[in-house]
């Protein structure tokens, strides 16, 4: 192989290849970072929804516990009032 081709490969070819590979690596890392950010955001939204649902369920359980332990004559009236209320 002539010396000028070897010189050209060393001076131009190798830096170009490393530059392209480095740029691809940077883009890949940015993509992975965005994917992680979206996953974190999605997890946070799911956690908030779950917390709200748990709160509603706890409120309903409290009402059911009160009804189950209440021995007074107002039990039927309270049940009818609950039927009229919306679930959420």
GROMACS elastic network, one bead per residue, 0.5 to 0.9 nm:
[ bonds ]
;  ai    aj funct       b0    kb
    1     4     6  0.85269   500
    1     5     6  0.69470   500
    1     6     6  0.71132   500
    2     5     6  0.55981   500
    2     6     6  0.66804   500
    2     7     6  0.88358   500
    3     6     6  0.51586   500
    3     7     6  0.60713   500
    3     8     6  0.85595   500
    4     8     6  0.60428   500
    4     9     6  0.86050   500
    5     9     6  0.61428   500
    5    10     6  0.85852   500
    6     9     6  0.51315   500
    6    10     6  0.61804   500
    6    11     6  0.85350   500
    7    10     6  0.51942   500
    7    11     6  0.59507   500
    7    12     6  0.81731   500
    8    11     6  0.52276   500
    8    12     6  0.55027   500
    8    13     6  0.67371   500
    9    12     6  0.54947   500
    9    14     6  0.62481   500
    9    15     6  0.89021   500
   10    13     6  0.59395   500
   10    14     6  0.55954   500
   10    15     6  0.77269   500
   11    14     6  0.67571   500
   11    15     6  0.69499   500
   12    15     6  0.57769   500
   12    16     6  0.62234   500
   12    17     6  0.88013   500
   13    16     6  0.52487   500
   13    17     6  0.62300   500
   13    18     6  0.86878   500
   14    17     6  0.51735   500
   14    18     6  0.61776   500
   14    19     6  0.85105   500
   15    18     6  0.50851   500
   15    19     6  0.59529   500
   15    20     6  0.85852   500
   16    19     6  0.50049   500
   16    20     6  0.61876   500
   16    21     6  0.85668   500
   17    20     6  0.52273   500
   17    21     6  0.61288   500
   17    22     6  0.84557   500
   18    21     6  0.50801   500
   18    22     6  0.58911   500
   18    23     6  0.84724   500
   19    22     6  0.50545   500
   19    23     6  0.61006   500
   19    24     6  0.85855   500
   20    23     6  0.51243   500
   20    24     6  0.61971   500
   20    25     6  0.86115   500
   21    24     6  0.51049   500
   21    25     6  0.61722   500
   21    26     6  0.87169   500
   22    25     6  0.50371   500
   22    26     6  0.62660   500
   22    27     6  0.87125   500
   23    26     6  0.51084   500
   23    27     6  0.62628   500
   23    28     6  0.86015   500
   24    27     6  0.51359   500
   24    28     6  0.61072   500
   24    29     6  0.86099   500
   25    28     6  0.50682   500
   25    29     6  0.61715   500
   25    30     6  0.86859   500
   26    29     6  0.51399   500
   26    30     6  0.62608   500
   26    31     6  0.86574   500
   27    30     6  0.51154   500
   27    31     6  0.62004   500
   27    32     6  0.86972   500
   28    31     6  0.50736   500
   28    32     6  0.62624   500
   28    33     6  0.86336   500
   29    32     6  0.51012   500
   29    33     6  0.61297   500
   29    34     6  0.86659   500
   30    33     6  0.50126   500
   30    34     6  0.62078   500
   30    35     6  0.86032   500
   31    34     6  0.51918   500
   31    35     6  0.62189   500
   31    36     6  0.86976   500
   32    35     6  0.50049   500
   32    36     6  0.62025   500
   32    37     6  0.86375   500
   33    36     6  0.51311   500
   33    37     6  0.62127   500
   33    38     6  0.86903   500
   34    37     6  0.50130   500
   34    38     6  0.61834   500
   34    39     6  0.85628   500
   35    38     6  0.51823   500
   35    39     6  0.61652   500
   35    40     6  0.86528   500
   36    40     6  0.61151   500
   36    41     6  0.85584   500
   37    40     6  0.51370   500
   37    41     6  0.61707   500
   37    42     6  0.85838   500
   38    41     6  0.50612   500
   38    42     6  0.60591   500
   38    43     6  0.85253   500
   39    42     6  0.50734   500
   39    43     6  0.60911   500
   39    44     6  0.85981   500
   40    43     6  0.50818   500
   40    44     6  0.61906   500
   40    45     6  0.87041   500
   41    44     6  0.51345   500
   41    45     6  0.63298   500
   41    46     6  0.87251   500
   42    45     6  0.51702   500
   42    46     6  0.62391   500
   42    47     6  0.86278   500
   43    46     6  0.50876   500
   43    47     6  0.61014   500
   43    48     6  0.86495   500
   44    47     6  0.50679   500
   44    48     6  0.62485   500
   44    49     6  0.86757   500
   45    48     6  0.51645   500
   45    49     6  0.62447   500
   45    50     6  0.85814   500
   46    49     6  0.50974   500
   46    50     6  0.60431   500
   46    51     6  0.85213   500
   47    50     6  0.50590   500
   47    51     6  0.60711   500
   47    52     6  0.86277   500
   48    51     6  0.51000   500
   48    52     6  0.62563   500
   48    53     6  0.86477   500
   49    52     6  0.51891   500
   49    53     6  0.62065   500
   49    54     6  0.86067   500
   50    53     6  0.50709   500
   50    54     6  0.60498   500
   50    55     6  0.85346   500
   51    54     6  0.50913   500
   51    55     6  0.61548   500
   51    56     6  0.87416   500
   52    55     6  0.51063   500
   52    56     6  0.63796   500
   52    57     6  0.87201   500
   53    56     6  0.51683   500
   53    57     6  0.62159   500
   53    58     6  0.86119   500
   54    57     6  0.50339   500
   54    58     6  0.60538   500
   54    59     6  0.86016   500
   55    58     6  0.51176   500
   55    59     6  0.62972   500
   55    60     6  0.87444   500
   56    59     6  0.51636   500
   56    60     6  0.63456   500
   56    61     6  0.87337   500
   56    87     6  0.89493   500
   56    88     6  0.73303   500
   57    60     6  0.50584   500
   57    61     6  0.61576   500
   57    62     6  0.86194   500
   58    61     6  0.50345   500
   58    62     6  0.61779   500
   58    63     6  0.87014   500
   59    62     6  0.51237   500
   59    63     6  0.63995   500
   59    64     6  0.87530   500
   60    63     6  0.51286   500
   60    64     6  0.62510   500
   60    65     6  0.86152   500
   60    87     6  0.89443   500
   61    65     6  0.60240   500
   61    66     6  0.85105   500
   62    65     6  0.50532   500
   62    66     6  0.61445   500
   62    67     6  0.85982   500
   63    66     6  0.51078   500
   63    67     6  0.61985   500
   63    68     6  0.85913   500
   64    67     6  0.50420   500
   64    68     6  0.60242   500
   64    69     6  0.85772   500
   65    68     6  0.50486   500
   65    69     6  0.61168   500
   65    70     6  0.83882   500
   66    69     6  0.53254   500
   66    70     6  0.58723   500
   67    70     6  0.52336   500
   67    71     6  0.82352   500
   67    75     6  0.65180   500
   67    78     6  0.78359   500
   67    79     6  0.78505   500
   68    71     6  0.79514   500
   68    75     6  0.88186   500
   70    73     6  0.86139   500
   70    74     6  0.84450   500
   70    75     6  0.68307   500
   71    74     6  0.82702   500
   71    75     6  0.72482   500
   72    75     6  0.62420   500
   73    76     6  0.71404   500
   73    77     6  0.81883   500
   74    77     6  0.51942   500
   74    78     6  0.62186   500
   74    79     6  0.87131   500
   75    78     6  0.51925   500
   75    79     6  0.62614   500
   75    80     6  0.87305   500
   76    79     6  0.51325   500
   76    80     6  0.62920   500
   76    81     6  0.87099   500
   77    80     6  0.51705   500
   77    81     6  0.62789   500
   77    82     6  0.87548   500
   78    81     6  0.50088   500
   78    82     6  0.62504   500
   78    83     6  0.87465   500
   79    82     6  0.51084   500
   79    83     6  0.63843   500
   79    84     6  0.89529   500
   80    83     6  0.51255   500
   80    84     6  0.66528   500
   81    84     6  0.53340   500
   81    85     6  0.66870   500
   82    85     6  0.52103   500
   82    86     6  0.81890   500
   82    87     6  0.88920   500
   83    86     6  0.78015   500
   83    87     6  0.88788   500
   85    88     6  0.85736   500
